[in-house]
Amino acid sequence: MARVLKPEGRLILTSTGNNLFTKRFQEVLEHCRPGYEKEDFERLIWGTGLVLMKVRPLFSILGKAAWLANRGLSKHKKLSTLLFYPLFWLHLAEYAARVDYRPFNRLFVAVKRGN
């Protein structure tokens, strides 16, 4: 990806985390490899000309609760809807406040330094 980016081009990607919560569900979700934490991603881009600019949590505590409620109650549509949306809106507030409690996913933004 770094090779095809123009100088000052941005790489934006998301990945599952590499933490206990994520590892418990990787088999259920049929992920083929572990996710990445900030340190893992920095190791991957080292020497590529990419510089990590931003790491943002996705689906922290309340996001996890919303996801688990939705997954666990998928057969009970009304109950799932009642629980999912309030938790999801709280999760958005958590995200806006930049709370990071070992999130389920991470957003990485890296920029390619020009030649």
N, C-alpha and C positions, 0 to 999 in steps of 0.2 A: 504494500500500500504506500509506503514511504517513497518507493521508487517512482511511482506514477503521479504523485502529488507535485503541483507546481510550487516553486519557492513561496513561502508564506501561506501555502494551502493548509487547510485544517482537516484533521482526521477526527471524526466524531463517531464514537461507538459505545454500545452498552454491553455489559457482560454480567453474568451471574457472579455473585461474590464467591469467595473461597473460604467460607466460615462454617461453623457447625450447623447452623440452620440450613444453609444451602446444601451442604453435604448430605443431610438427612433426606432431602427431597430429590437429589439428582437421580437416584435410581428410579424413583416413581415417575419423574419427568423425562426419563430416558436421555439425559444429557450424556454426550460422548466424552466429555473431558471436564476437568474442574474449571471453576471460574477464576477471576482475577481480583486481587486486592491492589491497592495503589503500588505497593512495592513490586508485585509481580509484573504489572504493566510497565513500570519504569525499567525493569530488567529486560523486558521484551523489546522496548524501543531504543535501548542503549546502542549507540553506534549507527543508528539509521538516519540521523539528521533531524529526527523528530524530538520536540521538547514538550513535555507534559505541561499543559497550561491550567487544566481544571479537572477536578474529580468531584462529582456530585453524587450523593446517595440517592438511590431509587428504591422505594419500598422498604422503609425502616420499620420500626415497631408497629405503628398503626397500619402501614401498608401491608405488612405481613399478616396482621389480624384480619384485614379486609380480604386479602387473597385467600387465607385459610378458611374464613367464613364462607366465601363464595364457592370454594372448591368442596368443602365439606357439606355444604347445603345445596349443592347444585340440583338435587332432585326435588328440593322444596323451594320452588321459585319465589313464592311470596316472602317466606322467611329470609331467604338469601338476599332478596332486594331490600328488605327492611334493615338488615344488618350491614350489608355491603356498602351502601351509599353513605350513610353517616360516617362509617369508619374511613371510607375513601376520602371524603372531604376533610376529615381531621388529618388524614395522611398528607393531603396537599398543604395544609397549614404547617404541618411538621416539616415538609420539604421546603416551604418558603422560609421557615426559620432556620434552615440548614442544620437540622438535628441529624446526627449520624450515629446510630446505634448498631453498628455492624449490619449494614443493609443487605437486603436480598439481592439487589442489583446495584451496579455502579455505572455512571456515565463518565466516560473519559473524553477529554478534548486535548488534542496535541496539535502543534503547528510545526510545519517543516521550515526550518531556518534556511534562508536564501543563500545562494552561492555567491 
